[in-house]
Amino acid sequence: NAGVTQTPKFRVLKTGQSMTLLCAQDMNHEYMYWYRQDPGMGLRLIHYSVGEGTTAKGEVPDGYNVSRLKKQNFLLGLESAAPSQTSVYFCASRRTSGETGELFFGEGSRLTVL
Amino acid sequence: GQNIDQPTEMTATEGAIVQINCTYQTSGFNGLFWYQQHAGEAPTFLSYNVLDGLEEKGRFSSFLSRSKGYSYLLLKELQMKDSASYLCAAMDSNYQLIWGAGTKLIIKP
């Protein structure tokens, strides 16, 4: 029972490089989210998806792009990484947003941009 | 604007009781969540309150007062494994979660 799986777990990038974080969930959840977590701050929503083929901007979307081509996968891309994007990234999923069901989180991806 | 406030850090003794407070301001309200996050790990769900009152779940209880925009998480019979950050999150009218910065709880023997 994998739940929410994120890859990679760790990555070091140089400024200007690009990369993609993959999130996969096996719970058939409609809603998926990408958050970043920085010291002293709450989880901040980057982008989210309410279903296959849909995406929407969250609180801090600049510098990131996402895609939800398959229901179980939600990809987060950094086209040109910047040191300000050094953070821990969490993917989460929920059955629907209209209900008040809990979020299930992946283990996190630690990204360092030099 | 929308805002969640909770203490940055608290210290308690093993076996004791601790109460972690959270105040919130949101556009609409669809409930209050508490999550536990151990260092280097993902947040895990603890509790959800949408009606006023106390919800008890083993050693953990969560309280909500909607009129005061206030919640607390009560941890009893503290164990060393309870050392973690506790995240408060309020759900707004669009069913989006607004997160507090978390309260780091340190348990001393």
HADDOCK unambig.tbl for C-alpha pairs under 7 A between the chains (distance, minus, plus):
assign (segid A and resid 40 and name CA) (segid B and resid 101 and name CA) 5.86 0.50 0.50
assign (segid A and resid 41 and name CA) (segid B and resid 101 and name CA) 4.51 0.50 0.50
assign (segid A and resid 42 and name CA) (segid B and resid 99 and name CA) 5.23 0.50 0.50
assign (segid A and resid 42 and name CA) (segid B and resid 100 and name CA) 4.92 0.50 0.50
assign (segid A and resid 42 and name CA) (segid B and resid 101 and name CA) 3.69 0.50 0.50
assign (segid A and resid 42 and name CA) (segid B and resid 102 and name CA) 6.59 0.50 0.50
assign (segid A and resid 43 and name CA) (segid B and resid 99 and name CA) 5.84 0.50 0.50
assign (segid A and resid 97 and name CA) (segid B and resid 95 and name CA) 5.88 0.50 0.50
assign (segid A and resid 98 and name CA) (segid B and resid 95 and name CA) 6.32 0.50 0.50
assign (segid A and resid 102 and name CA) (segid B and resid 45 and name CA) 6.74 0.50 0.50
assign (segid A and resid 105 and name CA) (segid B and resid 42 and name CA) 6.08 0.50 0.50
assign (segid A and resid 105 and name CA) (segid B and resid 43 and name CA) 6.53 0.50 0.50
assign (segid A and resid 106 and name CA) (segid B and resid 42 and name CA) 6.36 0.50 0.50
assign (segid A and resid 107 and name CA) (segid B and resid 41 and name CA) 5.99 0.50 0.50
assign (segid A and resid 107 and name CA) (segid B and resid 42 and name CA) 4.97 0.50 0.50
assign (segid A and resid 108 and name CA) (segid B and resid 42 and name CA) 6.36 0.50 0.50
